[in-house]
Amino acid sequence: AAGNQAKEMTALGRRLSDARRRPEIAVFHATGARFASAENCAGFIRESEIGALRLCFDLHVTPQVVTDEMVAEGLPKHLKVLLMPFAYALDEATCAGIRRFVEAGGCVVADVNFAAKRTNGHLWRVCPGGGLDAVFGYVRDEFQYLDEPSQLPADNRYAVPFEQIVDLVTPTTAEKL
């Protein structure tokens, strides 16, 4: 019996040593956005990316970090979720890659100012730009800085703190929650 267990353990050991971890979540590292504006947002972008990584680590998930170029070329099939922290500047090729990822069943999670500019610093005509308004099902009408509590909605069901920027959006095909 011990001989059979040793053989099974040896076979299992080989399978485990040949195993490769394939993350299902990717965090977007915005290489193009760093040069897109005079707002000097590099520190904010870095902190946003670190926050997305910490979120994954807190969930005991090791994400794959992907760049604009990787998204434009096409993400690997094993990825299911693309986190895009402060991805405010995207070029046409990256937007096309995001559209293909979603059309193939992927999920994109983005935050404030998503795809507001091109990587050359020019604003898109609509926000999110690059055709992503159709993918996400909304357009941003405006944004507002909440500098006092009286500007918060009466029910404030999402617990939005004041002294924050909020997007004012119009759903086109998205479900309004």
C-alpha positions in Angstrom: 0.0 0.0 0.0 2.8 2.4 0.8 4.4 1.7 -2.6 1.1 2.7 -4.3 0.8 5.9 -2.2 4.4 6.8 -3.1 3.7 6.4 -6.8 0.5 8.5 -6.5 2.4 11.2 -4.6 5.2 11.2 -7.2 2.7 11.6 -10.0 0.9 14.4 -8.2 4.2 16.1 -7.4 5.0 16.2 -11.1 1.6 17.6 -12.0 2.0 20.3 -9.3 5.5 21.3 -10.4 4.4 21.7 -14.0 1.3 23.7 -13.0 1.2 27.4 -14.0 -0.9 30.0 -12.3 -3.2 31.8 -14.7 -4.7 34.9 -13.1 -8.3 35.8 -14.1 -7.9 39.5 -13.1 -5.6 42.1 -14.7 -4.7 45.6 -13.5 -4.1 48.2 -16.2 -0.8 50.1 -16.0 -1.4 53.3 -18.0 1.9 53.9 -19.8 0.4 56.4 -22.3 -1.5 58.5 -19.8 1.7 59.6 -18.0 2.5 61.9 -21.0 -1.1 63.0 -21.9 -1.5 66.2 -20.0 0.0 69.1 -18.2 -2.0 68.2 -15.1 0.9 66.2 -13.7 -1.2 63.2 -12.7 1.6 60.6 -12.6 1.5 60.4 -8.8 -2.3 60.0 -8.8 -2.1 57.4 -11.5 0.5 55.5 -9.6 -1.5 55.6 -6.3 -4.6 54.5 -8.1 -2.8 51.5 -9.6 -1.3 50.6 -6.2 -4.9 50.8 -4.8 -6.1 48.3 -7.4 -3.3 46.0 -6.7 -3.9 46.2 -2.9 -7.6 45.4 -3.6 -6.6 42.2 -5.4 -4.1 41.2 -2.7 -6.7 41.8 0.0 -8.9 39.3 -1.8 -5.9 36.9 -2.1 -5.8 37.2 -5.8 -2.5 37.8 -7.7 -3.4 39.8 -10.8 -1.6 40.2 -14.0 -0.4 43.7 -14.8 -1.1 44.8 -18.4 -0.2 47.9 -20.4 -1.9 49.9 -23.1 0.1 47.9 -25.7 -1.0 44.6 -24.3 -4.7 45.6 -24.3 -4.4 46.9 -27.9 -2.8 43.6 -29.0 -5.5 41.5 -27.3 -5.6 40.2 -23.8 -5.1 36.5 -23.1 -8.2 34.4 -23.0 -7.7 33.4 -19.3 -8.4 36.9 -18.2 -12.0 37.6 -17.1 -11.7 41.0 -15.4 -9.8 44.2 -16.3 -9.4 46.8 -13.5 -8.6 50.2 -15.0 -7.7 52.6 -12.2 -7.7 56.2 -13.3 -7.4 55.3 -16.9 -8.2 58.8 -18.1 -6.1 58.9 -21.3 -6.4 56.1 -23.8 -5.6 55.9 -27.5 -7.7 54.4 -30.2 -5.9 51.0 -30.3 -6.4 50.5 -26.5 -10.1 51.5 -26.8 -10.5 48.9 -29.6 -8.8 46.3 -27.4 -11.1 47.0 -24.5 -14.1 46.7 -26.8 -12.9 43.3 -28.1 -12.3 42.1 -24.5 -15.8 43.0 -23.5 -17.4 41.5 -26.7 -15.5 38.3 -25.8 -17.2 38.2 -22.4 -14.7 40.1 -20.3 -15.7 42.6 -17.6 -14.0 46.0 -17.2 -14.1 48.0 -14.0 -13.2 51.6 -14.4 -13.4 54.7 -12.2 -13.7 58.5 -12.5 -12.6 60.3 -15.7 -12.4 57.0 -17.6 -11.3 57.6 -21.2 -11.7 61.4 -21.0 -8.6 62.1 -23.2 -6.5 60.7 -25.9 -2.9 60.0 -25.1 -1.9 63.1 -27.1 -3.7 65.2 -24.4 -6.8 66.0 -26.6 -10.2 65.5 -25.1 -12.6 62.9 -26.7 -15.8 64.4 -28.0 -17.8 62.2 -25.6 -16.7 60.6 -22.4 -15.9 57.8 -22.2 -14.2 58.2 -25.6 -13.0 55.9 -28.2 -16.4 54.2 -28.7 -16.4 53.1 -25.1 -19.6 55.0 -24.3 -21.4 52.3 -26.3 -19.6 49.6 -24.4 -20.3 51.0 -21.0 -23.8 52.3 -21.9 -23.4 55.8 -20.6 -22.0 59.2 -21.4 -20.6 61.7 -18.9 -22.5 65.0 -19.0 -20.3 66.8 -16.5 -18.4 66.3 -13.3 -18.8 68.2 -10.1 -16.6 68.8 -7.1 -18.6 68.4 -3.9 -17.1 71.1 -1.6 -19.8 71.1 1.0 -22.3 68.5 2.5 -25.3 70.3 1.2 -24.4 69.3 -2.4 -24.8 65.6 -1.5 -28.1 63.9 -2.6 -30.7 63.7 0.3 -30.5 59.9 0.6 -26.8 59.6 -0.3 -27.3 55.9 -0.5 -23.8 55.4 -1.9 -22.2 57.2 1.0 -20.4 59.7 -1.3 -18.2 61.9 0.9 -18.0 65.6 0.3 -14.7 67.1 -1.0 -14.8 64.5 -3.8 -15.4 64.7 -7.6 -18.4 62.8 -8.9 -19.3 62.1 -12.5 -22.8 63.2 -13.6 -23.8 60.7 -16.2 -26.6 59.8 -18.5 -27.3 56.1 -19.0 -27.8 55.2 -22.7 -28.1 51.4 -22.5 -26.8 50.8 -19.0 -29.2 49.8 -16.3 -29.7 52.5 -13.8 -29.3 51.2 -10.2 
